[in-house]
Amino acid sequence: MEEVKSDFKEEKKEDFPVEVDKKKSQSEGNNSFDRRFLVWMLVGSILVSALAGSFFGFLAGSFPKSSFFEKLFNKESRQPVQKKDGADASLVSEGQLLEEESLIISSVEKATDSVVSIVVSKDVPKMNGFFSDPFFDDPFFNPFGFRQKEAVPEDDSVTEKREIGGGTGFIVDSSGFIVTNRHVASEEDAEYTVIFNNGEKVDAKVLARDSFLDVAILKVDKNNLPALEFGNSDNLKAGQTVIAIGNSLGEFRNTVSKGIISGLKRNLEAGDGFRQSERLEEVIQTDAAINPGNSGGPLLNLQGQVIGVNVAMAQGAENIGFAIPANQIKQIYQGVKQTGKISRPYLGVRYALLNKAISQENKLDFDYGALVVRGEKLTDLAVIPNSPADKAGILENDIILEIDGKKITAENDLASLIRKKKVGDKLILKIWSKGKEKTTEVVLEEAE
């Protein structure tokens, strides 16, 4: 019994340590496998990441940037942004901004050599002065109150040539025709000098001054000049980008300003500050900066075409300037080039525009049209004798309803419709005369 017990205890002593060593060995093996697995997983992840990065890097380098990311993200960069009210608002891309900037630069470069400065000189009595204030009596620059002694002529027979004015113009024909404002070239007995962009000075002659529009046509004795092209001012839209170029303040030549068309067909009374004013009709309003000296310069579109001639700016306001539409200028220039003078058609009636208020008050049959009426003086006849209207049989108290199918309204005034025509044009007039509607043909003649 003792031996058995002894054997049993010895066996137990032999078997127990063996069993423990097997479990320990198995645990160590499992831990070693786990470590190897983690190492291989880490190495595999690094390899996969490297291969993926190389692949997508290759794709990104193989396609244009915009094309690659548009394809990758289903063209999200071109999708409109939803406003709160549900309306779509397309983003303005950097490419579009660069394109507009490029067009502006191109237009300016195209026009620069065609824009000229105009200097007006005249023989005036030589003046005797004491002290000249270069800052025009501005109290900020002249705190001590110095004043210029009132200038008086030394001798009526002694004269000197002085610059008395100036402005801007632009070449419209390679043979030397230049357009500017009439108020720039209004002095009959003055001398006019054109200064080109390269500094060259050339004497100019005033061929014609328009008595209705603020336009004058000059001519220089030079050929092969860079001429600007006219655009179609009838197709202009509010919000369209425009460029103004001019001799700002008579000092800064070819000053460029950019803006938009703020309004179309504006009618206004423009003055020069010396009690001289004129009526400007159907002009272009723009917020492009137009300063003194810009008068007569071109208003351009992004193709470098002339769509207007800068003519006036609003005093006491910011960025409100005006330009005469190019189509009117083009017609005047072509007439001067062909005939040497401005030929303006006329119909030969005095009239009052009708509207609802006038029609109701006078119980008329129409609330639109031009009512042919006398003026305030006895000599102000309703129909000028031997005029185109007289020859067509138009009578006092007739209502001219339409010209060539266009109704005569405040927006389509009779005078503005006639002004767009040429001498010799045939017009079809619809007239209400003595309670009946009739149609008659009129041939426009040249106004004297």
VENRAJO-V505219 format. One record per residue. N is the residue number from 1. NEAR is the number of other ideal C-beta (glycine too) atoms within 10 Angstrom. Layout:
# VENRAJO-V505219
n | near
N | NEAR
N | NEAR
This chain:
# VENRAJO-V505219
n | near
1 | 5
2 | 6
3 | 8
4 | 8
5 | 9
6 | 10
7 | 10
8 | 10
9 | 10
10 | 11
11 | 10
12 | 10
13 | 9
14 | 9
15 | 10
16 | 10
17 | 9
18 | 8
19 | 9
20 | 10
21 | 10
22 | 9
23 | 9
24 | 10
25 | 10
26 | 10
27 | 10
28 | 10
29 | 10
30 | 10
31 | 10
32 | 10
33 | 10
34 | 10
35 | 10
36 | 10
37 | 10
38 | 10
39 | 10
40 | 10
41 | 10
42 | 10
43 | 10
44 | 10
45 | 10
46 | 10
47 | 10
48 | 10
49 | 10
50 | 10
51 | 10
52 | 10
53 | 10
54 | 10
55 | 10
56 | 12
57 | 10
58 | 9
59 | 12
60 | 13
61 | 9
62 | 9
63 | 13
64 | 9
65 | 9
66 | 13
67 | 11
68 | 15
69 | 14
70 | 15
71 | 11
72 | 13
73 | 10
74 | 9
75 | 12
76 | 9
77 | 11
78 | 11
79 | 12
80 | 10
81 | 9
82 | 10
83 | 9
84 | 5
85 | 6
86 | 6
87 | 9
88 | 9
89 | 10
90 | 10
91 | 11
92 | 9
93 | 12
94 | 8
95 | 9
96 | 11
97 | 10
98 | 10
99 | 12
100 | 14
101 | 11
102 | 11
103 | 16
104 | 17
105 | 11
106 | 13
107 | 22
108 | 17
109 | 10
110 | 16
111 | 25
112 | 14
113 | 16
114 | 23
115 | 27
116 | 28
117 | 23
118 | 27
119 | 19
120 | 18
121 | 16
122 | 15
123 | 13
124 | 12
125 | 15
126 | 15
127 | 13
128 | 12
129 | 10
130 | 9
131 | 8
132 | 9
133 | 13
134 | 8
135 | 10
136 | 8
137 | 11
138 | 10
139 | 9
140 | 6
141 | 10
142 | 14
143 | 8
144 | 5
145 | 8
146 | 11
147 | 10
148 | 13
149 | 10
150 | 9
151 | 13
152 | 9
153 | 13
154 | 13
155 | 9
156 | 8
157 | 8
158 | 10
159 | 14
160 | 11
161 | 11
162 | 12
163 | 13
164 | 14
165 | 19
166 | 22
167 | 25
168 | 29
169 | 32
170 | 22
171 | 25
172 | 24
173 | 17
174 | 13
175 | 15
176 | 20
177 | 20
178 | 28
179 | 28
180 | 27
181 | 26
182 | 21
183 | 20
184 | 25
185 | 27
186 | 16
187 | 14
188 | 7
189 | 6
190 | 17
191 | 16
192 | 24
193 | 17
194 | 22
195 | 17
196 | 19
197 | 15
198 | 6
199 | 7
200 | 10
201 | 11
202 | 14
203 | 10
204 | 23
205 | 13
206 | 19
207 | 18
208 | 21
209 | 17
210 | 19
211 | 12
212 | 17
213 | 25
214 | 25
215 | 26
216 | 27
217 | 28
218 | 23
219 | 18
220 | 21
221 | 10
222 | 15
223 | 9
224 | 8
225 | 18
226 | 15
227 | 18
228 | 22
229 | 14
230 | 19
231 | 21
232 | 13
233 | 23
234 | 11
235 | 10
236 | 20
237 | 8
238 | 11
239 | 8
240 | 16
241 | 16
242 | 25
243 | 22
244 | 25
245 | 26
246 | 30
247 | 27
248 | 21
249 | 12
250 | 19
251 | 10
252 | 12
253 | 19
254 | 18
255 | 19
256 | 19
257 | 20
258 | 19
259 | 18
260 | 15
261 | 22
262 | 18
263 | 13
264 | 16
265 | 14
266 | 15
267 | 12
268 | 16
269 | 9
270 | 17
271 | 12
272 | 12
273 | 7
274 | 6
275 | 6
276 | 10
277 | 12
278 | 17
279 | 11
280 | 19
281 | 17
282 | 18
283 | 25
284 | 27
285 | 19
286 | 28
287 | 17
288 | 23
289 | 18
290 | 26
291 | 18
292 | 13
293 | 24
294 | 30
295 | 27
296 | 32
297 | 34
298 | 31
299 | 32
300 | 30
301 | 22
302 | 17
303 | 12
304 | 20
305 | 19
306 | 25
307 | 27
308 | 28
309 | 28
310 | 29
311 | 28
312 | 24
313 | 18
314 | 14
315 | 8
316 | 5
317 | 8
318 | 7
319 | 16
320 | 17
321 | 27
322 | 24
323 | 29
324 | 27
325 | 23
326 | 27
327 | 17
328 | 22
329 | 24
330 | 17
331 | 19
332 | 21
333 | 21
334 | 15
335 | 19
336 | 21
337 | 15
338 | 9
339 | 12
340 | 11
341 | 12
342 | 22
343 | 18
344 | 21
345 | 19
346 | 19
347 | 27
348 | 22
349 | 25
350 | 17
351 | 21
352 | 11
353 | 15
354 | 23
355 | 13
356 | 9
357 | 9
358 | 13
359 | 17
360 | 10
361 | 8
362 | 9
363 | 6
364 | 14
365 | 12
366 | 14
367 | 13
368 | 17
369 | 26
370 | 25
371 | 22
372 | 22
373 | 14
374 | 14
375 | 10
376 | 6
377 | 7
378 | 7
379 | 7
380 | 11
381 | 16
382 | 19
383 | 23
384 | 15
385 | 9
386 | 10
387 | 18
388 | 20
389 | 25
390 | 16
391 | 14
392 | 18
393 | 13
394 | 22
395 | 14
396 | 13
397 | 12
398 | 25
399 | 21
400 | 25
401 | 20
402 | 18
403 | 21
404 | 12
405 | 7
406 | 11
407 | 13
408 | 25
409 | 15
410 | 10
411 | 9
412 | 14
413 | 17
414 | 18
415 | 14
416 | 15
417 | 18
418 | 21
419 | 17
420 | 14
421 | 18
422 | 13
423 | 15
424 | 11
425 | 13
426 | 10
427 | 19
428 | 12
429 | 21
430 | 19
431 | 22
432 | 18
433 | 16
434 | 9
435 | 6
436 | 7
437 | 12
438 | 12
439 | 10
440 | 16
441 | 9
442 | 22
443 | 13
444 | 19
445 | 17
446 | 14
447 | 16
448 | 5
